[in-house]
């Protein structure tokens, strides 16, 4: 996919230091945080999703940054988009470094480096902290009241889209920590908290973007997902974890999507004039990969591909007439 338009467009935005948008975690421009474009993690993983081989030079540039993040290098420059704010808010640095390490671990595991000792070491450290949270009473009540706000308890270390992703891409870790995967699956099957909350980091209140406090999937009574892009990505991760059959909401959504497939296995819902956009934007790096959605066939391609991949990962025997 080296010559694909989406690949070339993404590569053009990469800087000589391996970064995109001058930031690590950005999923969309954010003037308040000084984020002018989608960040490095999302762009790196988009290239992976579009099929650019990991041997490409673009990855090598970014891998150096990611491995520095895993090394626990305390260089203030490695705070990137949070560097300026951390100067006046010391508590922000540790929080940002933790989130960036999770994101870097997920990206490198996604790239196929799941057996690299540095990736394995970082993954096990993060998994241990998440496992401690899942074993604690905080997993039942992670939100606390402070003044007039609901905040994530400072002692809580819940799973994130990043930590769930790297576990999903690391089958050896899943085998080594089977008990942890069981606890994680049980937590992901629980209804997500309906309480809105913020993350209090020193004097700064941060909107939760990547944190997971229960089953993040939402659907209507018929099983139609509220966020199609996120649902497909999340269900794929659940299939990679081998826990798809333990998450009722995922099964309802998947059943609905499969019912909209024709006899040849092509996703063909009625009145498909455009693909719905993700409300969270967290997985925009993976959907859609087909840039030209002018025809009905092209609009069907992304969902059809994801459903086939999920079926393969889940071990289904797919047969179409």
Buried (B, 14 or more C-beta within 10 A) or exposed (E): EEEBEBBEEBBEEBEEEBBBBBBBBBBBBBEEBBBBBBBBBBBBBBBBBBEBEBEEEBBEBBBEBBBBBBBEEEEEEBBBBBBBBBEEBEBBBEBBBBBBBBBBBBBBBBBEBBEBEBBBEBBBBBBEBBBEBBEBEBBEEBBBEEEEEEBBBBEBBBBBBBBBBBBBBBEEBBEBBEEBBEBBBEBBBEEBEEEEBBBBBBEBEBEBBBBBBBBBBBBEEEBBBBBBBBBBBBBBBBBBBBBBEBBEBBBBBBEBBBEBBEEEBBBBBEEBEEBEEBEBBBBBBBBBBBEEBEEEEBBBBBBBBBBBBBBEBBEEEEEEE
